[in-house]
Each structure stands twice: as structure tokens, then as C-alpha cells.
């Protein structure tokens, strides 16, 4: 996992360093589900337990992450990760 939604929605960016691996993950609501890492692409976005986007470009995944967070009414409206405006606490993007 690289980044997860700051408001405990199940919106998570993953680095695909274990292609094809299957593991159990805990969703934001506390339930366990099985996640199978894709066999290709360097990054993927998991939303509500499902992989919704895969890409070799972090920017593509980050743009989709921002779009999904806005759809879920993420009240911080962090947008793209900016190291000047944001900090990462427990893998969550927070405003400084």
C-alpha cells in the first residue's frame, strides 16, 4: 500500500511489487476480502475491495484516486499529493 483515503473510505493506491500474489486485506468497514495483485502494471487502485485501475504511471493512478475521493466527498479535498502542502501519516495524505 502506498496511500489510502484520509477519511477511512476503502480507496487505496498499491505499488504492484508482488505480481500475482493473493492475500487477505481488511476493508475500511472491517471485513476481510481476498486481493489478488495483477500480473502486470506497476501501480493499481483498489476501491471498495475491487481493483478499478491499473497503470505503469503513478500520475494516472493518482489522478483516478483524486477523482474517486471527490466522488466519495472526501472533505479535505487534498487533490494531488504535494509535499509542500501535505504530509503522510499512517499512509494517509493529510494537510499540513
C-alpha positions in Angstrom: 0.0 0.0 0.0 1.3 3.5 -0.8 -1.6 5.8 0.0 -5.1 5.3 1.5 -8.0 7.7 1.7 -7.8 10.0 4.7 -11.5 9.5 5.7 -11.4 5.8 6.0 -13.1 5.1 2.7 -11.7 2.0 1.0 -9.7 3.9 -1.6 -6.1 2.7 -1.7 -3.1 3.1 -4.1 -0.9 0.0 -4.2 2.6 -0.5 -5.6 2.5 -3.8 -7.5 5.7 -5.3 -6.1 4.3 -8.8 -5.7 2.7 -9.5 -9.1 0.2 -12.4 -9.0 0.3 -12.7 -5.2 -3.0 -13.3 -3.3 -3.6 -12.1 0.2 -6.3 -11.2 2.7 -6.9 -7.4 3.3 -9.1 -5.7 5.7 -11.6 -3.2 4.1 -12.5 0.1 5.7 -15.7 -1.4 7.2 -13.6 -4.1 9.0 -14.4 -7.1 6.8 -11.7 -9.3 5.2 -11.5 -9.9 1.5 -9.1 -11.6 -0.8 -6.9 -9.3 -3.0 -5.0 -10.8 -6.0 -2.3 -8.5 -7.2 -2.4 -8.0 -11.0 0.2 -9.8 -13.2 1.1 -6.6 -15.0 1.4 -2.9 -14.4 3.4 -1.2 -11.6 0.5 0.5 -9.7 -3.1 -0.2 -9.1 -6.1 1.4 -7.4 -8.4 -0.6 -5.1 -11.8 0.9 -4.3 -14.3 -1.0 -2.0 -12.3 -4.2 -2.4 -12.1 -4.2 -6.2 -9.2 -3.2 -8.4 -10.6 -0.4 -10.6 -7.5 0.9 -12.4 -4.0 -0.4 -13.3 -1.2 1.5 -14.8 2.6 1.8 -15.1 2.2 5.6 -14.4 1.8 6.8 -10.8 0.2 10.0 -12.1 -2.5 8.1 -13.9 -3.3 6.1 -10.7 -3.1 9.3 -8.5 -5.5 11.2 -10.9 -8.0 8.3 -10.6 -7.5 8.3 -6.8 -8.3 12.0 -6.6 -11.4 11.5 -8.8 -12.7 8.7 -6.6 -12.1 10.6 -3.4 -14.0 13.6 -4.7 -16.9 11.3 -5.7 -16.9 9.9 -2.1 -17.0 13.5 -0.8 -13.5 13.4 0.8 -13.9 16.6 2.8 -10.2 17.5 2.9 -10.1 17.8 -0.9 -6.4 17.2 -0.9 -6.2 16.6 -4.6 -2.8 15.6 -5.9 -0.1 14.8 -3.4 2.1 18.0 -2.9 5.0 17.6 -0.5 4.8 21.3 0.5 1.0 21.3 1.4 0.7 17.7 2.6 2.2 15.2 4.9 1.6 11.4 5.1 0.5 10.0 8.5 -0.2 6.2 8.7 -0.2 6.1 4.9 -2.9 8.8 4.7 -2.5 12.1 3.0 -3.2 15.0 5.4 -3.0 18.7 5.0 0.0 20.3 6.9 
